[in-house]
Amino acid sequence: MGNAFLNRMSVNRERTSMVLCYDDQTCEWCELDDAGNVQGVLSLSDHWTERGQIVQHVQFVGTDQVVAITLEKTERWIYVFQKEREHISMIQTLSLKLPFPVMQFARQDEQLLLLFAVRHRSGTVQIGLYDPVEEKAEWVTPELDNPQFVFWAKPEREIGVNVGGVGRVYFYGKDTGSSREIPYQEYAYPVMDKQGDQIAVCIPAGDGFCPGWMSVQENVVQGSLEHSEPFSELIRIQLDVDRQHILCEGIRRGKWQYVQYTLDGTKTFELCDYPGTLTQAVHSKDKQSLIGKFESITTAPVPARYKISESFGDITPLSVRHGDALVSNLVQQPETKYKHLRYGNEFIPYMDIHPGGEGQAVIYLHGGPHNCLLDSYSPVIARLCEAGVRVIGLNYPGSSGFGSDYKQRIQNDWGGVDADVIRIIREQVLGSYSAVSLYGVSYGAYLALLAAGRNPELWSAVVACAPFTDLSSLYAGGGAKLRSFLQMEIGGLLQDESALRERSPLTYASGLCEVDLQLVHGRNDQLCPVEQTERLYQEILKRKEPVEAADRQLEMHIIDDLQHEVYAERIWAAKAVHFLTRNRVTQPG
């Protein structure tokens, strides 16, 4: 997999330190100056790397305190680290008995608390606090339908969640383990952040969302933002009451953007059209820079500092640190054009990456279905461009970042309009290519298999990673969370077995015999069952021998210990790209 890969980052509230964690389980404590530059690096992972433990969570709980959760076989551990001058010491070690996912930590009144979530058999979710020393838990919320956790305001002892388009702020007492009625305040719009008596909310605006803010006492939403373009997806709002501004982070037109406003509605800067993608950004201590995680198609995630110049919106990328080596994020980018394809009355957005590639083209399908293909790291796309392959990164109907209508376009229509758009792209954008392949992950792999099975004559090869292949059995064998998600997404189709078969790649096993096919899946995938991939593979094997397509390549790679992970494609990138490019074809002049 190459160099250590940054997969976790945490910055303390005072912006004086950050912790970086890599996939080799090493963690580094970095000291930051007022502008966000790294001044010194210390290691805090020696305590668990020698034991072969896997890091699951790392977070600051104070200016100079960090908590980490690690996994060793089936046992989890909590480590608390304290920094004093130039040294880091481990001040506490606990065995974590809590069996549920941990979302955040906090230290209150010298008490370490863990925020956790439980999904009940009914499908509802409940959020609680856990004291790992006393091994006591307290519910903070009642059972909720599909809650979205938003913030934990520790000084006020409040937890914000969004449920059904409205915001709720729950209050909890000082003593965990008590049994009492759970009080809360409800707001008309989804809550996003809270500082003191100021609360930030997300306001629906046309086909998008705008930020708003209000005082708890007045309960009236403010924000003169009539002339601002709404976000297609408003990911986060950070309130700064001292400076009287809010920093908004979200997606517009398929690009990750930041906009800052004063609390009277005046825009003070905007970071929009820039190469790559900056996420999880916070202000530096001097408020003149953003510190976040930067990546691009050819740049793996690295911590980065973007300086806010005196000219609003002028953000300059600076050098960053990755492990012990300084890395420049000014990497030569492949030529990328943002385009649209007309489809009926709609426009389908796509990225044309390395459009000069003449020998071969690949349509790249992201997962989701409601994710978005951004200018973010893809080792597969990077390797394909290096090999001279043209890549069409398709944001098919259902993708986020292009308005709520576009996002909901595939409700009750999985494998319908989205799969048809793939065919249209092949015929209208890549019609001159004799060799066009499909690559997809998760939902994108499902679409790739479905499109290829229906029209195998259009495709030369398919790589499907972590797919699902049979909608009916996916629902029947799913847990409460998956079944609830499928009922919301394709509830109408679930009542029609013939429709489910028509939308399932397993139905088209005969067609898939006619393309070169590589299947990749993690053995421990809890989201898309590996059994679905194995069943499709067996069905194709049964049909290959009697037909002329027996000479077509068929591979299946099951990767032990791999789950349904973000950035997992780097694990199989070389294998997938080799499969896609081994039968290169030169286009006619």
N, C-alpha and C positions, 0 to 999 in steps of 0.2 A: 504493500500500500504506500510505500515511499516514506516521506518525512512524517514526523508527528503531526497530527491533525487537530486543530483547535475545535473543541466541541462544547466548551462551557466557558462563560466569562461572567464575572461579578465585579461591580464597582461599588465602593462604600458610599454612604450618604454624603460624607464630607468631600468626596472626590480626591482623596489623598492617596488612595491605594486601589489596586484591582488585582483579582486573582484570575489566572488563565489555566484551564485544564485541557489536556490533550488526550488523544485516544490511546497513548501508551501508558496512561494512568498517572503521568507526571503532572504536578501542579506547581505554578510559580506565583509568588507574591511580588507584585511590582509596585514600587513607590512612584507616585506621580507628583510633578511640580504643579504650580498654580495653573499653567497653561495646558496640562495634560501630558507632558513629555515624561517618558520613563526615566527615572533617576537611579534605580537600583533594583536588583532582582534577587529574591531568596526562594529556596525550595521548601515546600512543606509536605511533600508526598513521600519522603523516605519512610515514614511510619507504616505505610500500607503497601508500597510496591514490593517490598521484600517478602510479603506474605501472599502476593498474587491477588490482592483485592481489586475489585472494580469500583470506580467512583460513580456514584449515582446522582449526587447533588452536592453543590458547594455554594456557600452564600455568606456574606458578611452579616454579623449580628451586632456590630459595634464598630467604632472607628478602627480599632486594632484587634478585632476578634473575628475569626472565621470558623464556621461549622461545616463539616463534611460528612456525608453518609457514604459508606462503602459496603460492598457486598462480597462475602467470602463463602462460596458454595451456596448454602441456603441461609446463612446467618448475616444480618446487617449490623453495622457498627456506626456509632457517632463519635467523631473526633472534634474537639474544640481546641483551636490554636490561638495563642496570644502573642502579639509582636511587641517587643520592648527594645527600643533603639535598633540595633542591627541584628537582633536575634529573634527567632521564632521558637516558641516552646509549646508543647502539647500539654494543656492544663487539665484536660478531662477526656476520658474514654468511657463510652457506655455501649452496652449491647441493646440494640433497638428491637423491642418486642412487638411494636406496632406492625400489623400485617398489611396496612393500607398505604396507598401512595402518599408521599409527603410533598406538599406544594411549596411551603416556605418555612423558615425559622424566625424566631425572635427571642430576645432576652428582655424580660420585664421583671423588675423588682428582684434581680439576681436569679430569676427563674427562667430556664430554657424551655421554650414552648415550640411545638411543631404543629403547623396547620395541615390537616389531612382531609381527604375526601373518601366517602364510602358510597358505592353504588349498590342499592338494595335490589333484591330479586324482582321487585315491581318495575325496576328501571329508573326510579327516582334516585337523586343524589343528595347526600347530607354532608355538611362541612363541620368539622370539629377541631378542637385543640387538644394536644396530648403533652403531658409532662413525662419525659422519659426517665426522670429520676424516681418520681413517685409511681410511675406507670399508671397514671390516671388520665382519663379522657373526659371531655365535656363537649356536648353538642353546642354549636353556635347558631346553626340554622335548622329549621325543620326540614322534612323531605321536600325536595324541589324538583320540578320537571326541567331537565336540560339547563341547569344553571351555568352561567359563565362567571368564573371568579375574576374579579377586577382588581381589588386592592386590599391591603391590610394596613390600616392606620394604627400603628402600635401605641402612640401616646394617648390617643382617644379611645383605644380598645374597641375599634370598629372594623368590620369586614364588609366590603362591598361586593355585591353580585348583581348580575343582570339576569332576569327571568322573563321570558316572553315579551321582550321589548321595553320593559320597565326596569328601573333601578331600585335595589333594596340595600339599605345599610343596616347591618345587624350589630348589636351591642353585646358585649360579654363582660362579666364581672372579674374581680381579682382572683377569686378562688376557683380553680378548676375542679371538676368532679362534682360540683353542685347540681342539683336538679331543680329547674325553675322554668317559668315561662320565658320564651325567647322574644325580647322586644326588638322592633325594627322600625325604620322610617322608609316609606316608599316614595319614589320619585317618578314623574311621568315619562322621563327619558332614561335610557341606559346610563348608569353612572360610570365614570372612567377614572376619577382620582378625587382625593380629598385632602385638604390641608386646613386644620383648624375649623373655622366655620364656612370656608369656601369649598364648593364642590363643583367638579367639572362633569359635564354630561355630553352625550352624543345625540345630535338633533337630526332627524331625517330631513333631507332637503332635496326635493325633486328625485332624481335617480341616484342619490348619494347621501352623504352625511357631513354635517358641519359641527364644529365644537361650540359649546356654550358653557356658561358658568353662572353660578348663583350663590347667594348667601343662604345659609340654612335658616336664618331668622326670616328673611324676606320670601324665600321660596318662589322667586321670580327669575326666570332664565334671562340672561343678558348676552350681548354679543352682536355688534353691528357688522355683520359679515356678508351683506347683500352682494357685494361685488367680488367675493372670493369664490373660486371654483370649488365645489364640494369634493370631498374624498369619495372614491368608489368604495373603499374600505377604510374606516378610521380605526387604526389598530390600537393607538395609545395616546393619552393626553397627560402631560406632566405639568402640574400646577406649581408655580413658584410665587407664593404670596408675598415674600419679602421683596422680590423684584417686580411684582405685579405683572407677571406675564404667564402665558401657557405655551408649551411646546407640543405641537401635534405631529404625530407620526402615522402615516397611512399610505395607501396605494391610490394613484390617479393614473388612468389610462395605461395600466400595466407597468408603472414605474413606482418604486418606493420613494416617498418624498417626505420632507419635513417643512413645516410652516410654524413660525412663532408669532404670537399676537400679544399685545398688551391687553390688560383687562378692560380697556375702553374700546377694544375692537380694532386697533391699529396693527397692521402687519409690519413686523420689524425685520424679518428675513425669510427667505424661502430657498430650500435646497431641492431642486427638481431634476433638471436634465443634466445628469452627470454619469460618466461611465461606471458601471458596477452598481452594487447595492449596499447601502449602509443600514444596519438594523440595530435595535437595542441601544440607541445612542442616548447619552445623557450629557448635560453641560459639564465642562471642566470647572474647576474651582473659581477661576476668574471670569467665567461665563462667556469667554471669547472663543471657545472651541466646543465641538461635539466629540465625545469619545464613544466609539461603538465598534461593532464587528463589521468589517468590510470584506466583500468578496466580489468576484466577477466571474465570467465564464471560464477564464483561464487562471484565476487567482483563488486558491483555497482560503477559507476564512482566516483573517488576521485582525488583531486589534488595531484600530486606526484613530488618528486625530484629524478632524477636519476644522480648519480655522475659519471663523466667521470674520470676514474683512469688513472694513468700514462701508464698502459698497454692498448694499443688501443683496443677498443671494449669491455672493462670490465665495464659494467654499473651495479651499485649496487642499488637496490630499497631501499628507506628509508621510515621512517614513514611519514604519511600524515594526514591532518586535514580535517574532514568532519563535517561541522556544528561546534558545540562546543566540539566534542569528537575527540580524537586522534584515528585513525584507522590504523592498520597494513595491508599493502597490501600483506604480506606473508601469505595468506590464503591457507589452504590445498586445492590443486587443484584436481579435478577428473582426473584419468589417461586418457590421450588423445594421440592417435596415428594418425599421418598424413599418409594417404594411397592413393593409386590410383587403379582404376578399369579399366582394358583394355576394350575398346569399339571400335571394328573395328581397325582402325589405330590410335585411340586417347587413351589418358589416362584421366579418370575422377577423379579429386581430391575430397577426402572427409575426414572428421574428425571422427574417431571412439572414441567416448567419453564414458568413463566407460565401456570398452569392456567386463568386467567381469559380467555385468548384465545378469542374466540367465532367469529371469521370463518373460521378455517382451522387445521388441525393438520398437523404434520410429524413423522414418526418419524425420529430421528437415529441412524444406525448407525455405530459406531466401527470402526476397522480392527483388524487383528490376525492371526488371530482371537482371540488371547489377550491383547489389551489390555483396558483397563477405562475406561469413561466416568466420569471424576471431575469434581469442580467446578473444572475448569481451563479455560483460555482457548479459546473458540471464537468467532471473528468471525461465523461463520454463525449460530450460536444467538443471539448478541447482537443481530444485525441482524433476525433473525426475531422476537425478542421486541419490539424497537423497532417492528416493523410490526404488532404485535398478534397474532402467531401463537403458538399453543400448541405446545410442543415436547415430545415424549416421547423422552427419551434412554435407549435400551434397552441394558441389559447382557445380551445374549442368552446362552444356554448356550455355554460355551467361554470366557467372559470371566474374567479374573483378578480376585482380590480377594474371592471368595465361596467359597473352599475348593477343594481339589484335585479333588474329585469333580465339582464344577460346571465346573471348568476343562477336565476331560477328557471332558465329556459329549458332545462332538462328534467325538471320535476315530473315524475311519472313518465319519463321518456328516455331512460338510460338505454344507450345503444341505438337511439333513433337519430335525432338531428345531429348529435355529436359524431356518430360514426359516419353519417352521410357527408358531413363537412370534410372528413378525411379523404373520402373518394373525390370530392370536388377539387380539393387542393392538388391531389395527384393528377387529375385530368386537366385542370386549367392553369396551374402554376408550374407543374413539373411534367407537362405533357410531352416535352421534347426529350425527356430522359428515358432510356431503355432500362436503366437499373435504378429503381427506387425501393427503399426498404423502410420498415417501420421499427421504431424503438419506443417502448413504453414501460413505465413502472407503476404498479398497483392499479388504480383505475385506468391509467394510460395503457398498461399492459392488457387489461381487459378489452379496451377499445382496439388495440393493435390486433389482437387475436380475432376479434369479431369482424373487423374490416377485412382482414386477410382471408378469413374463412369464407366470407360472402363473395369476395371478388379476388380469388387467388391469382388470376391472370394479370393483375395490376402490380404485383409485388414480387421482388426477387428474394427478399429475406425478411425475417421478423425476429426480433429479440424481445421477449416478454419476461419481465422480472417481477416477481411477487404478484402474479395476477390472481383473479378469481375467475372461474370458468363456467359456473352453473349457478344462476341466481336463485333457483328454487332451493337447492341444498344449502346454499350460503345462508339463506334466511332460516331454514329449518334447523340447521346446526349451530346457529349463532347464539351468543349470549344476550343478556338483556340490553346492553348498550348497542350492540350491532343491530338487533331486531328493531329497537326503537328508531335507530337511524334509518334503516331500510323502510320502515313504515312511513316515516316522514318524507323520504325521498321518492319511493316508488310504490306507495301504498296502493295505487290503482292497479298496477301491474301484478301485485301479489294475489289478486283475486282471479287472475287469468293464467292458467298453467300453459296454454298454448303461446301466450305472449311472452312468458318467462323463457320458454324454450327458444322462441324466435330471437330473443335478446341475449342468449347464452352462447359463448364460443364453443362449448362442448357439442352443440348441435351441428357445428360445421367442421367436425374432425376430418371428414373426407376432403373438404376444400383445403384444410391446412396441410394435408399430405403433399400438396402441389407447390409449396414454398419451402425454402430452407428455413428451419425453425430452431431457435435456441430458447429453452426455458430455464430460468434461474429462480431459485426460491430459498428462503431461510428455513431451516428445520424448526425453529422455535417461533415462527411468525404467528402471533396471536390475533392478527387482524384479518389477513387473507390466508386461509388455511392451506398449508402445503399439500394436503390431500387432494385439493382441487387441481393443482398442477400435475400431480402424479396420475390422477385419473385421466386427464386429457392426454397425457403422454401415452398411456396404455391404449386409449381409444385410437390414437393416430397409428400406433404400431400395428394394431389389428387390421387397419385399412391399407397400410403401405404396400404390403407384399403383392396383392393381386392387381395393383394398378401401375401404370407407367411411371408414376411419381416415386417409385421405389428408390431411385437414385438421388432423390432430394435429401439434404442433410437434416438430421434430427438429433438434437442434443438436449439433455436435461442435466442440470447441475444443482444439487441440493447442498447447501452450505450449512454445516453443523454450527449450532450455537448462535446463529444469526436470527435476529428478530426483524420486525418491520420498522427499520430505523431510518431516520433522516440522514442524508448523505451516504446511504449504504451503497449506492451505485459505484463508488470509488473502489469497492471491494471486488467487483466483477468487471470494471471498466475495460481493462486490457483484453479480457476474454471476449466481451461483447463486441468491441470494436474490431478485433481480429476476425470474428465471425462475420461481421457486416462487410468487411473490406477485402476478404481473401479472394473473392471472385470479381475483382475490379474490372470495369468495362470502360473503354474510352469512347466518349461520345463522338459522333461524326462531326466534321468541321462545318 
